[in-house]
Amino acid sequence: MKAEGGGGGRKTDMNAVISDVLKYGVVVSTTLVVVGVAVLFLRAPQGFPATVQQLVSSDYGRPALDLSALFGGLSTGNPLFVIQLGLIVLLATPVARVAASIVMFAAEKDRLYVAITVFVLLVLLVGLFVVGPIEAGAG
């Protein structure tokens, strides 16, 4: 599908743009996780559990995302927070794809699909930012 661009008769393939959002999101996410794991193997942070079982048992049931801790950990180069950022990018990629779809359907003036896609985006966001924290607090 081709959607008319804003000026000069330029055409933009919005499906290619949406495909790029998914592709680059996965590439950035994978890069962050691989770099984080590599640095983790080279120099584990002080106090890092010695086994996977210790790691899982120490973090089980704890809310996974604390933005101040994330930014603090990234600023010190802590590989665990680099891995966490990679996973956040991976989770955000399909949300960005849905948002890009809204733009595509709006450019095509397809109101029905804009409405459906806005609903899907709202469901995703409520699941991430409302239901997720409630479930994390209940455990």
N, C-alpha and C positions, 0 to 999 in steps of 0.2 A: 504494500500500500504506500502510496506517495501522498504526502500532505504538502500543500502549498506553503512556501516559506513566507516570511514577512515582507520581503521586498525584492524587486527585480526579477520576479518569476522564478526565483531559486526554489528548487524542490529538495526536501529533506526526507529521507526514509526514516521515519520514527521507529520502525521495527529494528533497524540497524542500531539506532541510538539506544534503545532498550536492551538489545543484545550486548552492546558495549558496556552498559551499566552492570549487567550480570558478569560479563567476562572480566572487566577490570576489578570489580568487587572481589571476585574469587582470587584473582592474581594478587591483589594487595593483601588480602586476608592470608593467603598461603605464604606469601613472603614474610609477613609479620610473624606467623606461627613458626616457620622454619628458622628464621633468625632468632626468635626467642628460645626455641629448643636448642639451637646450636650454642648460644651464649649460656644457657642453663647447664649444658654438658661441660662447657669450658670453665665456668666459674659459678657454682651454685651459690645462691644468697646465704648469708649466715643464718643458721637456725632452720634451714631447709630440711624437711624430713628425709631420712635415709632410704626409706622404701615407699613404694606406691601405696601400700596399705596404711602407713602412717600419714601420708599426704591426704588420702581420702578420708580417713577417720578424723583428722584434725580440721578439715574444711566442710565435712558433711553437715548439711542443714543450715549452713550459714548463708545469708544473702550473698549472691555472687557479684553484685555490682555496687561498688562504693566509688563514686566519681572522684572524690577528693583523694582517696587512697590510690585510685588508678593514675591520676595525674601526678601525684607524689611519687609513685613507683616508677612511672615513665621518666620523670625528671632525673631520677637517680640511676636509670638504666637497668632496673630490676627486670630480668628476663621473664619472670612470671607475669608481670604486667604487660610486657610486649605481647606475650601469648594471649593474654586476656583481651587486649586491644584487637588482635587478629580475629579472635572469635566474635567480638562485638561487630567488627566490620562484616564478617561472614553472615551474622544474623541480620544486620542492617541492609544487606544487599537485596534480598527479595522485597523488603519494604520500599527501598529506593526504586525498584523495578515497578512496583504497583503505583508509586507516585509518578513515575515517568509515563506510565500508561494513562493516568488521568490527563496529563498534558497532551499526549497523543490523541486521545479521544476528544478532548476539548478543541484541539486544532482541526479535527475532522468534523467538529460541530455535532458529535454524536452524544446527545444529552442522556440517553438511556444508559449507555456504557460509562459515561462520566459518573452518573449516579451510582451504578452498580460498583464501579471501581472505588469510589469514595467510601461506600459502605464497607468494602473489603479492607481498605486502608484503616478505617476506624476500628474494625474488628481486630486487625493485627495490632494496632496501637493500644487498644484496651487490653488485649491479652498480654502484651509486653509490659505495660506500665501500670496496669490496675490489678489484673488477675494474678500475674506473676508475683508481685510483691505481697499480695494478700496470701497466696499459697506459701510463699517463703516464710512469712510470719506465723502461719498456722502450724508449720512443722516443727 
